[in-house]
């Protein structure tokens, strides 16, 4: 096995996630245009419902196993126990769902769609139930190229299947089949490479389950609450407002999916590194954590500003004028994503210091704030009220988890006057040029941002030196170290 390379690993994740998101983005955009707001609302709410119930058989295993794989080879065999108990639970859940659907006389189309989507719990990387366990050995030693290749293949097949489905005028059930089958090639690729991967070999065993459930229980609860937070609003919009409102809101949510590449790439790369530094160099561990916050905040803030001034143009370009009512929802959602993903980074750092019970409380706060707010805002303000509820919950949740992180021994010092000044300058720059056409607005704003980052010295010398080291000492960065 080649030596782990953090830069190569980060590049693999960024390239893989970017290609996956681009392909999936085109696939869903085509699908939204083809189905329209009402039918897409039905499809999206079905996916949201399945995402919620699938978390009941997640058990929170993944993060704990990832932590142990990264720090201690003693627990590597426990991945088989996690795989087996999840597979057994998925079968039980599918049987219980069909009994319940029969008893309440659920519509046959909805039953068929949900049963098809059940296969996604096993095959799909998006639901992160079986696939994420198979990926852990690759993650733990910073070898993500195979994982990213598998997700790329999934996304490519999804695009090809969706294009074919629209050309052949497939109905909603047939499209659901295409959506599910597109995940199978990537799953088989991971199985193939896992069989020859020296750190993991599948066999049926249920060892260490007591320890695993004890360690994972807080994360299990947090996972269920998190998926309720992420998916309940779509499902409730369909039930208590209309499928059309659910379609508008889901379409706006979809535009925010590319933002997930930033926290996922950063977290997957720094998680094992910080674990190692936490034992040998506490100051360096805190520095890397603060640097990660700073990078993530900038990468989330810039697209949020762009969407704030150009949401209507973005919606119309992607989905057509039918979806223009979703433009305000899109703005609110993007600012909620900023706080939500900062909270996700904080959650992972808390797990490093074995304080994962607070991840449960964090998720409980999100849901406790979101659901009551939805009761008052959903039917009156529709998608916009739903988005506002998510923003408030995300902000309060981040404040809580950041406070816990500081109490747990992480010195979080990334937020200062210089950083706030830089962010204000970015927003004011966008305000000045907002009347420009979107195709001019974005490149002009990015140019201004790059220039002001240099002038205001957004990154200090120590951070630039870390950049310099991670990027293998590139010549173009060396002059900046002397400033």
C-alpha positions in Angstrom: 0.0 0.0 0.0 1.4 3.4 -1.0 2.0 6.0 1.7 -1.0 8.1 2.6 -0.9 11.5 0.9 -3.3 14.1 2.4 -3.0 16.4 -0.7 -3.7 13.6 -3.1 -6.6 12.4 -0.9 -8.1 16.0 -0.8 -7.7 16.3 -4.6 -9.4 12.9 -5.0 -12.3 14.0 -2.8 -12.7 17.5 -4.4 -12.4 16.1 -8.0 -14.8 13.2 -7.2 -17.4 15.3 -5.3 -17.2 18.0 -7.9 -17.8 15.7 -10.9 -20.5 13.8 -8.9 -22.3 17.0 -8.0 -22.1 18.4 -11.6 -23.4 15.2 -13.1 -26.1 14.8 -10.5 -27.0 18.5 -10.7 -27.6 18.2 -14.5 -29.6 14.9 -13.9 -31.9 16.5 -11.3 -32.3 19.7 -13.3 -33.4 17.6 -16.3 -35.7 15.6 -14.0 -37.2 18.7 -12.4 -37.9 20.2 -15.9 -39.4 16.9 -17.1 -41.7 16.2 -14.1 -42.7 19.8 -13.2 -43.3 21.2 -9.8 -46.1 18.9 -8.7 -44.7 15.5 -9.8 -41.2 16.4 -8.7 -42.7 17.3 -5.3 -44.2 13.8 -5.1 -40.9 12.2 -6.0 -38.8 14.4 -3.7 -41.1 13.8 -0.7 -40.9 10.0 -1.3 -37.1 10.2 -1.2 -37.3 12.4 1.9 -39.6 9.9 3.6 -37.3 7.0 2.8 -34.3 9.0 4.0 -35.9 9.5 7.4 -36.9 5.9 7.9 -33.6 4.5 6.7 -31.8 6.3 9.5 -33.6 4.1 12.0 -31.3 1.2 10.9 -28.2 3.3 10.7 -27.4 3.0 14.4 -24.7 5.7 14.3 -22.0 3.2 13.6 -20.0 4.9 10.8 -18.3 7.7 12.7 -17.2 5.5 15.6 -15.8 2.9 13.2 -14.1 5.6 11.2 -12.5 6.9 14.4 -11.3 3.5 15.4 -10.0 2.7 11.9 -8.0 5.9 12.0 -6.5 5.4 15.5 -6.5 1.7 16.4 -6.3 -1.4 14.2 -7.7 -3.5 17.1 -11.3 -2.6 16.1 -11.1 -3.1 12.3 -13.0 -6.4 12.4 -16.1 -4.7 13.9 -17.1 -3.3 10.5 -18.5 -6.8 9.6 -20.7 -6.7 12.7 -22.0 -3.2 11.7 -22.7 -4.4 8.1 -24.5 -7.5 9.1 -26.8 -5.9 11.7 -27.7 -3.1 9.3 -28.5 -5.6 6.5 -30.7 -7.6 8.8 -32.5 -4.4 10.0 -33.1 -3.2 6.5 -35.0 -6.4 5.7 -37.1 -6.1 8.9 -37.8 -2.5 8.2 -39.0 -3.3 4.6 -41.4 -6.0 5.9 -42.8 -3.7 8.6 -43.3 -0.9 6.1 -45.3 -3.1 3.7 -47.5 -4.4 6.6 -48.2 -0.8 7.7 -48.9 0.3 4.1 -51.4 -2.6 3.7 -53.2 -1.8 7.0 -53.8 1.8 6.1 -54.6 1.1 2.5 -51.9 3.4 1.1 -52.0 4.2 -2.6 -50.4 1.5 -4.7 -48.1 3.9 -6.7 -46.6 5.3 -3.5 -46.1 1.7 -2.1 -44.3 0.7 -5.3 -42.1 3.8 -5.4 -41.1 3.4 -1.7 -40.3 -0.3 -2.2 -38.1 0.5 -5.1 -36.3 3.1 -3.2 -35.6 0.7 -0.3 -32.9 -0.8 -2.5 -31.1 2.6 -2.3 -30.5 2.0 1.4 -28.1 -0.7 0.4 -26.7 0.6 -2.9 -26.7 4.4 -2.7 -23.9 6.5 -1.4 -26.4 9.3 -0.8 -28.3 7.4 2.0 -25.0 6.4 3.6 -26.1 3.2 5.2 -24.2 0.3 3.7 -21.9 2.1 1.3 -20.4 4.4 3.9 -19.3 1.4 6.0 -17.6 -0.2 2.9 -15.8 3.2 2.3 -14.3 3.5 5.8 -11.1 1.5 5.2 -10.3 3.7 2.2 -11.1 6.9 4.2 -9.0 5.9 7.2 -5.7 5.8 5.3 -6.5 8.7 3.0 -7.1 6.5 -0.1 -10.3 8.0 -1.5 -9.7 7.7 -5.2 -11.5 4.4 -5.6 -14.5 5.7 -3.6 -14.7 8.8 -5.7 -14.4 6.7 -8.9 -17.4 4.6 -7.7 -19.5 7.7 -7.0 -18.5 9.2 -10.3 -19.8 6.1 -12.1 -23.0 6.3 -10.2 -23.6 9.9 -11.2 -22.7 9.2 -14.8 -25.2 6.3 -15.0 -27.9 8.5 -13.3 -27.4 11.2 -16.0 -27.6 8.7 -18.8 -30.7 7.0 -17.3 -32.5 10.3 -16.7 -31.8 11.5 -20.2 -33.0 8.2 -21.6 -36.1 8.2 -19.4 -37.2 11.7 -20.5 -36.6 10.8 -24.2 -38.7 7.6 -23.8 -41.4 9.4 -21.7 -41.1 7.2 -18.6 -43.6 7.5 -15.8 -42.8 8.2 -12.2 -42.3 4.5 -11.3 -40.0 3.9 -14.2 -38.0 7.0 -13.3 -37.7 5.7 -9.7 -36.3 2.4 -11.1 -33.7 4.3 -13.1 -32.8 6.4 -10.0 -32.2 3.3 -8.0 -30.4 1.1 -10.5 -27.9 3.9 -11.3 -26.4 3.3 -7.8 -25.6 -0.4 -8.5 -22.4 0.0 -10.7 -20.6 2.1 -8.1 -21.6 -0.3 -5.3 -20.2 -3.3 -7.2 -17.0 -1.4 -7.8 -16.5 -0.9 -4.1 -17.3 -4.5 -3.4 -14.8 -5.7 -6.0 -12.0 -3.5 -4.5 -12.9 -4.3 -0.9 -12.4 -8.0 -1.6 -8.7 -7.4 -2.4 -8.2 -4.6 0.2 -5.8 -5.9 2.9 -7.4 -4.1 5.8 -10.9 -5.5 5.4 -12.5 -8.8 4.3 -16.2 -9.4 4.7 -17.6 -12.3 6.6 -20.7 -12.9 8.7 -19.9 -12.1 12.3 -21.6 -10.1 15.1 -18.6 -9.5 17.4 -18.2 -6.4 19.6 -21.9 -5.3 19.1 -22.3 -4.4 22.8 -19.3 -2.0 22.6 -20.4 -0.7 19.2 -23.9 0.1 20.3 -22.7 1.8 23.5 -20.3 4.0 21.6 -22.6 4.8 18.8 -25.9 5.3 20.6 -25.6 9.1 20.9 -24.7 9.4 17.2 -27.6 7.1 16.3 -30.0 9.5 17.9 -28.2 12.4 16.4 -28.4 10.8 13.0 -32.1 10.2 13.2 -32.8 13.8 14.4 -30.4 15.2 11.7 -32.2 13.4 8.9 -35.6 14.6 10.3 -34.1 18.1 10.2 -32.9 17.7 6.6 -35.9 15.9 5.1 -39.0 16.5 7.3 -39.7 20.0 5.8 -40.0 18.6 2.3 -42.3 15.8 3.4 -44.5 18.1 5.6 -44.8 20.7 2.8 -46.3 18.0 0.6 -48.7 16.8 3.3 -49.8 20.1 4.8 -49.3 22.6 1.9 -49.2 21.0 -1.6 -47.0 18.9 -3.8 -46.3 22.0 -5.9 -44.9 23.9 -2.9 -42.8 20.8 -2.1 -41.6 20.9 -5.6 -40.5 24.5 -5.4 -38.8 24.0 -2.1 -37.1 20.8 -3.2 -35.8 22.4 -6.4 -34.3 25.3 -4.3 -32.7 22.7 -1.9 -31.2 21.0 -4.9 -29.3 24.1 -5.9 -27.6 24.1 -2.5 -26.3 20.5 -2.9 -23.0 21.6 -4.4 -22.1 23.4 -1.2 -21.7 20.0 0.5 -18.5 19.4 -1.3 -16.7 21.9 0.9 -17.4 20.5 4.4 -17.2 16.8 3.2 -13.8 17.3 1.6 -12.4 19.2 4.5 -13.8 16.9 7.2 -12.8 13.6 5.5 -9.2 14.9 5.1 -8.6 16.6 8.4 -10.4 14.1 10.7 -7.6 11.5 10.8 -4.9 14.2 10.8 -6.3 16.0 13.8 -6.8 12.7 15.7 -3.1 12.1 15.4 -2.0 15.7 16.3 -4.4 15.7 19.3 -2.1 13.2 21.0 1.2 14.8 20.1 0.8 18.5 19.4 -2.4 20.1 20.9 -1.5 23.6 19.5 -1.1 22.3 16.0 -4.3 20.4 16.3 -6.2 23.6 17.3 -4.5 25.5 14.5 -5.6 23.1 11.8 -9.2 23.2 13.3 -9.3 27.0 13.1 -7.8 27.0 9.6 -10.5 24.5 8.5 -13.2 26.8 9.9 -11.8 29.8 8.2 -11.5 28.1 4.8 -15.0 26.6 5.1 -16.6 29.9 6.1 -15.1 31.7 3.1 -16.2 28.9 0.7 -19.7 29.0 2.1 -20.0 32.8 2.3 -19.1 33.6 -1.3 -21.9 31.5 -2.9 -24.4 32.7 -0.3 -23.7 36.3 -1.4 -23.9 35.4 -5.1 -27.3 33.7 -4.5 -28.5 36.7 -2.4 -28.2 39.0 -5.4 -28.9 36.7 -8.3 -31.3 34.0 -7.0 -34.1 34.8 -9.5 -31.6 34.6 -12.4 -30.2 31.3 -11.2 -33.6 29.7 -10.7 -34.8 30.8 -14.2 -31.7 29.6 -15.9 -31.8 26.2 -14.3 -35.5 25.3 -14.1 -37.4 27.9 -16.1 -39.8 30.6 -15.1 -42.2 28.1 -13.6 -39.9 27.8 -10.6 -39.3 31.5 -10.1 -41.4 31.6 -6.9 -38.6 29.6 -5.2 -36.1 32.4 -5.5 -36.6 33.9 -2.0 -36.5 30.4 -0.5 -33.2 29.8 -2.3 -31.7 32.9 -0.6 -32.8 31.9 2.8 -31.7 28.3 2.4 -28.2 29.3 1.3 -27.6 31.3 4.5 -29.0 28.3 6.5 -26.5 26.1 4.7 -23.6 28.3 5.9 -24.5 27.7 9.6 -25.5 24.1 9.1 -22.2 23.1 7.5 -20.1 25.0 10.1 -22.1 23.0 12.6 -21.3 19.7 10.8 -17.5 20.5 11.0 -18.0 21.2 14.8 -19.8 17.9 15.3 -16.9 16.0 13.8 -14.4 17.8 16.0 -16.4 17.0 19.0 -16.4 13.3 18.1 -12.6 13.4 18.0 -12.5 14.2 21.8 -15.1 11.5 22.5 -17.9 14.0 23.3 -20.3 12.6 20.7 -23.3 12.7 23.2 -23.4 16.5 22.3 -24.0 15.6 18.7 -27.3 14.2 19.8 -28.1 17.3 21.8 -27.1 19.4 18.7 -29.5 17.5 16.5 -32.2 17.6 19.1 -31.9 21.4 19.2 -32.2 21.6 15.4 -35.4 19.5 15.3 -36.9 21.1 18.5 -36.6 24.5 16.9 -37.5 23.5 13.3 -40.7 21.5 13.9 -42.6 24.1 16.1 -41.5 26.9 13.7 -42.9 24.8 10.8 -46.2 24.6 12.5 -46.5 28.4 12.5 -44.8 29.2 9.2 -45.5 26.3 6.8 -49.1 26.8 5.9 -49.0 30.6 6.0 -45.7 31.4 4.2 -45.2 28.1 2.4 -41.6 27.4 1.1 -40.3 30.8 2.3 -41.5 30.2 5.9 -40.1 26.7 5.8 -36.7 28.0 4.7 -36.7 30.6 7.4 -37.4 28.0 10.0 -34.4 26.0 8.8 -32.2 29.1 9.0 -33.1 29.9 12.6 -32.6 26.3 13.7 -29.2 26.1 11.9 -27.9 29.3 13.5 -28.9 28.3 17.0 -27.6 24.8 16.5 -24.2 26.1 15.4 -23.9 28.4 18.4 -24.5 25.5 20.7 -22.1 23.1 19.1 -19.3 25.7 18.9 -19.8 26.5 22.6 -19.4 22.8 23.4 -16.4 22.5 21.2 -14.6 25.3 23.1 -15.5 23.6 26.4 -14.1 20.3 25.1 -10.6 21.8 24.7 -10.5 23.2 21.2 -9.3 26.8 21.1 -11.6 28.3 18.4 -10.2 31.7 17.5 -10.8 31.9 13.8 -13.4 34.7 14.1 -11.8 38.1 14.5 -12.1 41.7 13.3 -10.0 41.1 10.2 -12.1 38.2 9.1 -15.4 40.1 9.7 -14.0 43.1 7.8 -13.2 40.9 4.8 -16.7 39.4 4.8 -18.3 42.8 5.0 -16.2 44.0 2.1 -17.2 41.0 0.0 -20.9 41.7 0.6 -20.6 45.4 -0.1 -18.7 44.7 -3.3 -21.6 42.5 -4.4 -24.1 45.2 -3.5 -22.2 47.8 -5.7 -22.1 45.6 -8.8 -25.4 43.7 -8.4 -27.0 45.3 -11.4 -24.5 43.6 -13.7 -25.7 40.6 -15.8 -25.2 37.3 -13.9 -22.5 36.2 -16.4 -20.5 39.4 -15.6 -21.5 39.7 -11.9 -19.9 36.4 -10.9 -16.5 36.7 -12.5 -16.2 40.4 -11.5 -17.1 39.6 -7.9 -14.6 36.7 -7.7 -11.9 38.9 -9.1 -12.7 41.6 -6.4 -12.7 38.9 -3.7 -9.3 37.5 -4.7 -7.8 41.0 -4.8 -9.2 42.0 -1.4 -8.1 38.7 0.2 -4.6 39.7 -0.8 -4.9 43.4 0.3 -6.6 42.7 3.6 -4.3 39.6 4.2 -7.2 37.3 4.9 -4.7 34.5 5.5 -1.9 35.1 8.0 1.7 34.0 7.4 1.3 30.8 9.4 -1.7 29.8 7.4 0.1 30.5 4.2 3.0 28.4 5.4 0.5 25.5 6.0 -0.9 26.0 2.5 2.7 26.0 1.2 3.5 22.7 3.0 0.2 20.9 2.0 0.5 22.0 -1.6 4.1 20.6 -1.8 5.8 24.0 -1.9 4.5 25.5 -5.2 6.6 28.4 -6.6 3.6 30.7 -7.1 2.8 30.7 -3.4 6.4 31.4 -2.2 6.3 35.2 -2.8 3.2 35.5 -0.6 5.2 34.1 2.3 7.5 37.1 2.3 4.7 39.7 2.5 
